[in-house]
Structures are given as C-alpha cells and as structure tokens.
Amino acid sequence: MRRHFVLTAVFLACLTAIGLNGSDGTAKAPSPSCCNRITGGPLFQTGQSKVNLHLAKDSAVKIAEIILPDIYGEKVLKQRPWIVTDNGASFTIRGTFHHLTSCGGVAEITIAKSDARVIHYIHGK
C-alpha cells in the first residue's frame, strides 16, 4: 500500500513541475501575489486547508494505469478501454470485460478529484 502512495506522490510532483514551467520550458518564478483562494493567505501557510487539484478525467485514468497493475498485475491493462464515470467529487474507472479473451471480472478504482486519493478499488470475479 505504501508503494501506491509513493507512486501517487511522484505523479503529483510531476504535475506540479509541469505547472511551474513556462511554454518555452523555462522555470517561472511564483508570483508575489500567490494566495490561496479559500483563505486569502499564502499557499504554504501552516494549518491551511489543502489545495484542490481539480483532477481531469485523463489524469485520473493515468493514475489508475499506474496503481492497478501494481495491485493486480500487468494483465489488468488488457481491460482497456476504460469506462470512466464522473461522480461529482471523484472518478470511477472500470475495465472493459472482453468475453472471448478473458475470464473473471474487471478492475475498478475510484479516485478523488480534489487530491488524487484512491478512495476504493476492487476486482470482480
């Protein structure tokens, strides 16, 4: 389970690094007026609420494709195309059951939009 959190942390660090780079690949300095929209204070103030990532559908699928093979093995990627359901505050990514080429069920994972946290995962039989 610890490995999943490490993979998620690395993914989020990559997203952050991409967001800090300009379109020409140069690093941009944070603006001095960088404030949290919720409290109006600096983003990295102690005791402050989390920043909402507003995770996109494609990013949730990429996270699922990192986590699910680690849990269920590389064969889980054969369940593409993924069926993605927007639940408001989270995405549920479910595999496609290919009747002729597989047996058993499909993998399903629910990922929060706000912080890319894995809420639930299961594999049907």
C-alpha positions, 0 to 999 in steps of 0.5 A, a space after each residue: 500500500 505504501 508503494 501506491 502512495 509513493 507512486 501517487 506522490 511522484 505523479 503529483 510532483 510531476 504535475 506540479 513541475 509541469 505547472 511551474 514551467 513556462 511554454 518555452 520550458 523555462 522555470 517561472 518564478 511564483 508570483 508575489 501575489 500567490 494566495 490561496 483562494 479559500 483563505 486569502 493567505 499564502 499557499 504554504 501557510 501552516 494549518 491551511 486547508 489543502 489545495 484542490 487539484 481539480 483532477 481531469 478525467 485523463 489524469 485520473 485514468 493515468 493514475 489508475 494505469 499506474 496503481 492497478 497493475 501494481 495491485 493486480 498485475 500487468 494483465 489488468 491493462 488488457 481491460 482497456 478501454 476504460 469506462 470512466 464515470 464522473 461522480 461529482 467529487 471523484 472518478 470511477 474507472 472500470 475495465 472493459 470485460 472482453 468475453 472471448 479473451 478473458 475470464 473473471 471480472 474487471 478492475 475498478 478504482 475510484 479516485 478523488 478529484 480534489 487530491 488524487 486519493 484512491 478512495 476504493 478499488 476492487 476486482 470482480 470475479 
